[in-house]
Amino acid sequence: MGYEIDFLSVGDSNGDAICIRYGTPGLGYNIHITDGGYADTGQRIIDHVNQYYGRGARIANVVLSHQDGDHIAGLIPVVRHFDVGAVWMNRPWLYAAEILHAFHSNYTIEGLRKAIRDAYPLLVELEEAALAKGIPVYESFAGSWIGSFLVLAPTRERYLTLIPEFDRTPSSYAKPLKGAIGKLFEAAKNLASFFETWTTEALQENPSPTSASNESCVIQLGVFDQKTVLLTADAGPAALSEAADVAQAFGLLLPPAFVQVPHHGSRRNVTPSVLNRWLGRPVQEGSANKGVAFCSVGVNKPEYPRKRVSNAFLRRGYPVYKTENAGEWIRHAHDMPNRDGMRPISSVAFTSSYEE
C-alpha cells in the first residue's frame, strides 16, 4: 500500500497541519487529515486537497491531536467544506463526572462540565461543525483504529488524570499555581553554550516537563504493509513511552519509516531513552538512514527544531526536514505517483557547537 504525507506551513508561528493520502491504484485512496494549524490554515488545507488529492474529494477521517489553538482552528473550515467520514477528537467536558473529585467541592457535575466546555470554544465549534453535518464524532484513545492508523496514546485512564492539569480547566487540586513558577523559571534562563559530537549527546533524560495538554496528544501509528508512520503531534516523554507500550502490545514497536518530530523539535518532548525505544540506539556515523523525520516549524521560529533534538534524530538514522517557508509544504511518499514541480530539499545539518 502506498502513502504520501504532506506537512503544510502554518505561517509565522509553530503549528501542525498534516494531509495524508494512502491506498492502492485502482482500488482507491483514503484521505486522512491530522490537525489544521491556525484559522487561515484551513483554506490552505482545502486548496491543497483540491489540487493534489482531487477537487471535492471525500476525507475519510479528520483527527485532532489535542485542543491547542495551533492545531484545531484550521480544521473547522475543513470540516465545513468537505464530505467527511468521521471526526476524531477528545472532549474533556465529557468526563466531568469521573474527574469531579479532583476539583474543589463548590462544583457540581453539570457545573464542572459547563466550565470546561466554556473554556474550549474552538473545540466546541469543531464539534458543532461536525454534528451540524451529521458527521460522527469519536473519542480517540489507545487501541482505536482510524482507517490504517492505530491510536497508541493516550489511554483513556491517563487522559482523565491529565484533564485537571490542563491550563484552561478550572483550578483543581492538581495545579494550584497553574504552572506559573515553571514558566517564570523558563523565561529567566540564559543561553548556554553546548558542544556535541556524534557520540556525545546533550539531550536530557529528565527535562523540565511539557504541558499536560501536550502529554494528552493523540499519537497515531500508520501501518502500511511492512512500513509504519509515527505521528506524534506535541506529545512529551510520558505519552511517547505509553505509545511504545501499546505499540509493543500490538507487535508494532519497530523503527518507523517516517516519524514526526514532537512539538516542533522542543527539547522538553523527547529523551534519549524514548528515542532509543522508538528509533533504535545511535548508529555509526555515516551509516545508511533508517527513515525520515519531519518537523513543522513556523517562518519566524528559526531556533526550531532545537539543535540537540535534530542531532539526536540524525545520530539514530533519521535526518530531519522542516517546513520553513510561508505557503509551502514538504512531502514524503512511498509507492505513490510523482508530482510535477517537486524539488528536493536539504535536511537539517548535524550541529556540533550551538547556544540554547
MODA-V817110 format. One record per pair of residues at least 6 apart in sequence whose ideal C-beta (glycine too) atoms are under 7 Angstrom apart, sorted by the first residue. I is the first residue (numbers start at 0). GAP is how many residues later the second one is. D is the distance in Angstrom with one decimal. If there is no record, write none. Layout:
BEGIN
{{I & GAP & D} {I & GAP & D}}
END
This chain:
BEGIN
{{0 & 21 & 6.1} {0 & 22 & 6.6} {0 & 23 & 5.8} {0 & 223 & 4.6} {0 & 224 & 5.3} {1 & 20 & 6.6} {1 & 21 & 6.9} {1 & 22 & 6.8} {1 & 332 & 5.8} {1 & 333 & 3.4} {1 & 334 & 4.4} {2 & 17 & 6.6} {2 & 19 & 3.8} {2 & 219 & 6.7} {2 & 221 & 5.2} {2 & 226 & 6.7} {2 & 331 & 5.7} {2 & 333 & 6.7} {3 & 17 & 5.3} {3 & 327 & 6.2} {3 & 329 & 4.0} {3 & 332 & 4.6} {4 & 13 & 6.8} {4 & 15 & 5.2} {4 & 224 & 6.7} {4 & 253 & 6.2} {4 & 326 & 6.9} {4 & 327 & 4.8} {5 & 13 & 4.4} {5 & 42 & 6.6} {5 & 323 & 5.2} {5 & 325 & 5.1} {6 & 11 & 5.8} {6 & 287 & 5.0} {6 & 289 & 5.4} {6 & 316 & 5.3} {6 & 322 & 6.1} {6 & 323 & 5.1} {7 & 9 & 4.2} {7 & 11 & 6.6} {7 & 33 & 6.8} {7 & 36 & 5.7} {7 & 37 & 6.5} {7 & 40 & 6.2} {7 & 321 & 4.5} {8 & 314 & 4.7} {8 & 316 & 6.4} {8 & 317 & 5.7} {8 & 318 & 6.0} {8 & 319 & 5.3} {8 & 320 & 6.2} {9 & 7 & 5.3} {9 & 27 & 3.3} {9 & 28 & 5.8} {9 & 31 & 4.8} {9 & 60 & 6.8} {9 & 286 & 6.9} {9 & 288 & 6.8} {10 & 27 & 6.2} {10 & 29 & 6.9} {10 & 30 & 7.0} {10 & 287 & 6.4} {10 & 288 & 6.6} {10 & 315 & 6.3} {11 & 286 & 5.3} {11 & 287 & 5.1} {11 & 288 & 4.5} {12 & 57 & 6.8} {12 & 285 & 4.2} {12 & 287 & 6.7} {12 & 288 & 6.6} {13 & 56 & 6.4} {13 & 250 & 4.2} {13 & 282 & 6.7} {13 & 283 & 6.3} {13 & 284 & 4.5} {13 & 287 & 5.4} {13 & 290 & 6.4} {14 & 22 & 4.3} {14 & 23 & 5.9} {14 & 55 & 3.3} {14 & 56 & 6.5} {14 & 281 & 6.7} {14 & 283 & 6.9} {15 & 19 & 4.0} {15 & 21 & 6.5} {15 & 55 & 5.4} {15 & 217 & 6.4} {15 & 280 & 5.0} {16 & 18 & 5.8} {16 & 19 & 5.4} {16 & 20 & 3.9} {16 & 24 & 4.9} {16 & 28 & 5.8} {16 & 57 & 5.9} {17 & 16 & 4.4} {17 & 17 & 5.9} {17 & 213 & 6.8} {18 & 14 & 5.8} {18 & 26 & 6.3} {18 & 29 & 5.7} {18 & 30 & 6.3} {19 & 12 & 4.3} {19 & 14 & 7.0} {20 & 8 & 5.1} {20 & 10 & 5.3} {20 & 32 & 5.3} {21 & 7 & 6.5} {21 & 8 & 5.7} {21 & 126 & 6.1} {21 & 202 & 6.2} {22 & 6 & 3.5} {22 & 7 & 5.6} {29 & 30 & 4.3} {29 & 117 & 5.3} {30 & 18 & 6.6} {30 & 22 & 5.5} {30 & 26 & 5.8} {30 & 28 & 4.7} {30 & 29 & 5.8} {31 & 28 & 6.2} {31 & 29 & 5.2} {31 & 115 & 6.0} {31 & 117 & 6.6} {32 & 12 & 6.6} {32 & 26 & 5.8} {32 & 29 & 4.9} {32 & 30 & 7.0} {32 & 45 & 6.3} {33 & 29 & 4.6} {33 & 31 & 6.5} {33 & 186 & 6.9} {33 & 197 & 5.9} {34 & 29 & 6.6} {34 & 30 & 5.4} {34 & 36 & 4.2} {34 & 198 & 6.7} {35 & 6 & 5.8} {35 & 9 & 6.0} {35 & 35 & 6.8} {35 & 36 & 6.6} {35 & 37 & 6.6} {35 & 38 & 3.0} {35 & 39 & 3.5} {35 & 42 & 5.8} {36 & 33 & 6.3} {36 & 37 & 4.3} {37 & 32 & 6.2} {37 & 35 & 5.1} {37 & 36 & 5.9} {38 & 34 & 4.3} {38 & 35 & 6.3} {40 & 33 & 3.5} {41 & 32 & 3.9} {41 & 33 & 7.0} {41 & 34 & 6.5} {41 & 35 & 3.4} {41 & 36 & 5.4} {42 & 34 & 6.5} {44 & 29 & 6.1} {44 & 33 & 5.2} {45 & 31 & 6.7} {45 & 32 & 6.3} {45 & 35 & 5.3} {47 & 281 & 6.8} {48 & 8 & 5.8} {51 & 287 & 6.7} {57 & 25 & 4.6} {57 & 27 & 6.9} {58 & 23 & 4.9} {58 & 25 & 4.8} {58 & 26 & 6.8} {59 & 25 & 4.6} {59 & 87 & 5.6} {60 & 24 & 6.0} {60 & 25 & 5.4} {60 & 27 & 6.3} {60 & 85 & 5.1} {60 & 86 & 5.5} {61 & 13 & 6.0} {61 & 16 & 6.5} {61 & 17 & 6.0} {61 & 22 & 5.6} {61 & 25 & 4.9} {62 & 25 & 4.6} {62 & 77 & 6.5} {62 & 83 & 6.2} {62 & 155 & 6.4} {62 & 157 & 6.8} {63 & 7 & 6.5} {63 & 8 & 5.7} {63 & 11 & 6.1} {63 & 24 & 6.9} {63 & 25 & 4.1} {63 & 62 & 6.8} {64 & 6 & 5.7} {64 & 152 & 4.7} {64 & 153 & 4.7} {64 & 168 & 3.4} {64 & 169 & 7.0} {65 & 147 & 5.6} {65 & 148 & 7.0} {65 & 150 & 5.4} {65 & 151 & 4.7} {65 & 152 & 6.9} {65 & 167 & 6.4} {65 & 168 & 6.6} {66 & 53 & 5.6} {66 & 56 & 5.1} {66 & 146 & 6.5} {67 & 145 & 5.9} {67 & 166 & 7.0} {68 & 53 & 6.2} {71 & 50 & 4.9} {71 & 51 & 6.5} {71 & 54 & 6.1} {72 & 49 & 5.8} {74 & 51 & 5.8} {75 & 49 & 5.6} {75 & 50 & 5.3} {75 & 53 & 5.4} {78 & 8 & 6.3} {78 & 47 & 6.6} {78 & 50 & 4.7} {78 & 51 & 5.4} {78 & 56 & 6.7} {79 & 49 & 5.3} {83 & 51 & 5.1} {85 & 49 & 6.5} {85 & 50 & 5.1} {85 & 52 & 5.9} {86 & 43 & 4.4} {86 & 48 & 5.6} {86 & 50 & 4.9} {87 & 50 & 5.1} {87 & 52 & 4.2} {87 & 58 & 5.7} {88 & 37 & 6.5} {88 & 48 & 6.4} {88 & 51 & 6.7} {89 & 49 & 6.0} {89 & 50 & 5.9} {89 & 69 & 6.3} {90 & 32 & 6.3} {90 & 36 & 6.5} {91 & 24 & 5.3} {91 & 71 & 4.7} {91 & 74 & 6.7} {91 & 77 & 6.8} {92 & 20 & 4.8} {92 & 23 & 4.1} {92 & 24 & 4.1} {94 & 65 & 5.5} {94 & 68 & 6.4} {95 & 13 & 5.1} {95 & 16 & 4.4} {95 & 17 & 3.8} {95 & 20 & 6.5} {96 & 12 & 4.8} {97 & 62 & 5.7} {98 & 61 & 5.7} {98 & 64 & 5.4} {98 & 65 & 6.0} {99 & 7 & 6.5} {99 & 9 & 5.7} {99 & 12 & 5.9} {101 & 62 & 4.0} {101 & 70 & 4.9} {101 & 71 & 5.8} {101 & 72 & 5.8} {102 & 9 & 6.0} {102 & 61 & 6.7} {102 & 67 & 6.2} {102 & 69 & 4.8} {114 & 55 & 5.0} {115 & 53 & 5.5} {116 & 7 & 6.1} {118 & 49 & 4.0} {118 & 50 & 6.3} {119 & 48 & 6.3} {126 & 10 & 5.9} {129 & 7 & 5.2} {130 & 6 & 6.6} {139 & 6 & 7.0} {139 & 11 & 5.3} {139 & 78 & 4.7} {140 & 10 & 6.3} {140 & 13 & 6.5} {140 & 14 & 6.2} {140 & 15 & 4.5} {140 & 18 & 6.7} {141 & 9 & 5.6} {141 & 10 & 5.8} {141 & 11 & 5.5} {141 & 12 & 6.5} {141 & 13 & 4.5} {141 & 104 & 4.8} {142 & 8 & 6.6} {142 & 103 & 7.0} {143 & 7 & 4.4} {145 & 74 & 6.9} {147 & 74 & 5.6} {147 & 75 & 5.7} {147 & 76 & 6.3} {148 & 71 & 4.4} {148 & 72 & 6.6} {148 & 73 & 4.9} {149 & 70 & 6.9} {149 & 71 & 4.8} {149 & 73 & 6.4} {149 & 100 & 6.5} {150 & 67 & 6.0} {150 & 69 & 5.9} {151 & 67 & 4.6} {151 & 68 & 6.9} {151 & 69 & 5.4} {151 & 91 & 3.6} {151 & 94 & 4.5} {151 & 95 & 5.5} {152 & 66 & 4.3} {152 & 82 & 6.8} {152 & 86 & 4.7} {152 & 89 & 4.7} {152 & 90 & 4.2} {152 & 93 & 6.6} {153 & 62 & 5.5} {153 & 85 & 6.3} {153 & 88 & 6.8} {154 & 87 & 6.4} {157 & 84 & 6.4} {158 & 57 & 5.7} {161 & 50 & 4.6} {161 & 53 & 6.0} {161 & 54 & 4.8} {162 & 6 & 6.0} {163 & 8 & 3.8} {163 & 10 & 4.1} {163 & 11 & 6.8} {164 & 9 & 4.8} {164 & 10 & 5.0} {164 & 47 & 3.6} {165 & 46 & 5.4} {165 & 47 & 5.4} {166 & 11 & 6.5} {166 & 12 & 6.9} {166 & 44 & 6.7} {166 & 46 & 6.5} {181 & 26 & 6.6} {190 & 164 & 4.6} {190 & 165 & 6.4} {191 & 163 & 6.7} {191 & 164 & 6.5} {192 & 162 & 5.3} {193 & 8 & 4.9} {193 & 114 & 6.8} {193 & 160 & 5.7} {193 & 162 & 6.3} {194 & 157 & 6.1} {194 & 158 & 5.3} {195 & 6 & 5.3} {195 & 112 & 7.0} {195 & 115 & 5.7} {195 & 156 & 5.6} {196 & 155 & 6.5} {197 & 87 & 4.4} {197 & 117 & 5.8} {200 & 71 & 6.0} {200 & 111 & 6.3} {201 & 106 & 4.4} {202 & 67 & 6.9} {202 & 68 & 6.6} {202 & 69 & 5.5} {202 & 105 & 4.8} {202 & 106 & 6.8} {202 & 109 & 4.7} {203 & 67 & 6.7} {204 & 66 & 5.1} {204 & 67 & 5.8} {204 & 68 & 6.3} {206 & 60 & 6.1} {206 & 61 & 4.5} {206 & 64 & 6.9} {207 & 60 & 5.8} {208 & 27 & 6.9} {208 & 59 & 6.9} {209 & 26 & 3.8} {209 & 53 & 6.7} {209 & 56 & 6.9} {209 & 58 & 4.7} {209 & 59 & 5.5} {213 & 20 & 4.1} {213 & 21 & 6.4} {213 & 22 & 5.2} {213 & 49 & 6.2} {214 & 20 & 6.8} {214 & 21 & 4.8} {214 & 23 & 5.2} {214 & 24 & 5.0} {216 & 16 & 4.0} {216 & 17 & 5.3} {216 & 18 & 4.2} {216 & 22 & 5.8} {217 & 15 & 6.5} {218 & 12 & 6.8} {218 & 13 & 5.6} {218 & 14 & 6.9} {218 & 16 & 5.4} {218 & 20 & 6.1} {218 & 24 & 4.3} {219 & 11 & 4.4} {220 & 7 & 5.6} {220 & 9 & 5.7} {220 & 26 & 6.0} {220 & 31 & 6.1} {221 & 6 & 6.4} {221 & 7 & 3.6} {222 & 29 & 6.7} {226 & 30 & 4.1} {226 & 107 & 6.2} {227 & 24 & 6.5} {227 & 26 & 6.8} {227 & 28 & 4.5} {227 & 29 & 6.3} {228 & 27 & 6.1} {228 & 28 & 6.6} {228 & 29 & 4.5} {229 & 26 & 4.3} {229 & 28 & 6.9} {229 & 29 & 4.4} {229 & 30 & 6.6} {229 & 48 & 7.0} {230 & 29 & 5.1} {231 & 8 & 6.7} {231 & 28 & 4.7} {231 & 30 & 4.2} {233 & 28 & 6.3} {233 & 29 & 4.1} {233 & 35 & 7.0} {234 & 27 & 5.1} {234 & 34 & 6.7} {235 & 32 & 6.7} {235 & 33 & 4.9} {236 & 32 & 6.9} {236 & 33 & 6.7} {236 & 34 & 5.1} {236 & 37 & 5.1} {239 & 22 & 6.9} {239 & 34 & 4.9} {239 & 38 & 6.8} {240 & 33 & 6.0} {243 & 9 & 5.8} {243 & 33 & 5.0} {243 & 34 & 6.1} {246 & 6 & 4.2} {254 & 24 & 5.4} {254 & 25 & 5.2} {254 & 35 & 5.1} {254 & 36 & 6.2} {255 & 35 & 5.8} {256 & 34 & 4.9} {256 & 77 & 6.9} {257 & 33 & 6.0} {257 & 34 & 5.4} {257 & 74 & 5.5} {258 & 32 & 6.3} {258 & 34 & 5.0} {258 & 59 & 6.3} {259 & 34 & 5.8} {260 & 32 & 5.2} {260 & 33 & 6.8} {260 & 34 & 3.9} {260 & 44 & 5.6} {260 & 48 & 6.6} {260 & 52 & 6.5} {260 & 59 & 6.0} {261 & 7 & 4.1} {261 & 8 & 5.9} {262 & 6 & 4.3} {263 & 31 & 6.1} {263 & 32 & 5.8} {263 & 33 & 5.6} {263 & 40 & 4.8} {263 & 41 & 6.5} {264 & 30 & 5.0} {264 & 39 & 4.6} {264 & 40 & 2.1} {264 & 41 & 5.2} {264 & 44 & 4.6} {264 & 45 & 6.4} {265 & 40 & 6.5} {266 & 39 & 4.4} {266 & 41 & 5.7} {266 & 42 & 5.8} {269 & 39 & 6.3} {269 & 42 & 6.8} {271 & 40 & 7.0} {274 & 37 & 5.7} {274 & 41 & 5.9} {278 & 37 & 4.3} {278 & 38 & 7.0} {278 & 39 & 5.9} {279 & 10 & 6.8} {279 & 36 & 6.0} {281 & 33 & 4.4} {281 & 34 & 5.5} {282 & 32 & 6.9} {282 & 33 & 6.5} {282 & 34 & 4.8} {286 & 30 & 6.4} {288 & 28 & 5.1} {288 & 29 & 6.8} {288 & 30 & 6.0} {289 & 27 & 3.7} {289 & 28 & 6.5} {290 & 26 & 6.8} {290 & 27 & 5.3} {291 & 26 & 6.6} {291 & 27 & 6.6} {291 & 29 & 6.9} {291 & 40 & 5.5} {292 & 20 & 4.9} {292 & 25 & 4.3} {292 & 26 & 6.7} {292 & 27 & 4.6} {293 & 27 & 5.6} {293 & 36 & 6.4} {293 & 38 & 6.5} {294 & 10 & 4.7} {294 & 25 & 5.5} {294 & 27 & 4.4} {295 & 27 & 5.3} {296 & 7 & 4.7} {296 & 8 & 6.8} {296 & 25 & 4.5} {296 & 26 & 5.6} {296 & 27 & 5.6} {298 & 25 & 6.6} {298 & 26 & 6.9} {298 & 27 & 5.0} {304 & 15 & 6.1} {304 & 17 & 6.5} {304 & 43 & 6.7} {305 & 50 & 6.2} {306 & 44 & 4.5} {306 & 47 & 4.4} {306 & 49 & 6.9} {309 & 10 & 4.6} {309 & 38 & 4.4} {310 & 39 & 5.7} {310 & 40 & 6.4} {312 & 7 & 5.2} {313 & 6 & 6.6} {313 & 36 & 5.3} {318 & 28 & 3.7} {319 & 27 & 5.7} {319 & 28 & 4.5} {320 & 9 & 5.7} {320 & 24 & 6.1} {320 & 26 & 5.3} {321 & 26 & 6.3} {322 & 6 & 6.8} {322 & 7 & 5.7} {329 & 15 & 6.5} {330 & 11 & 6.7}}
END
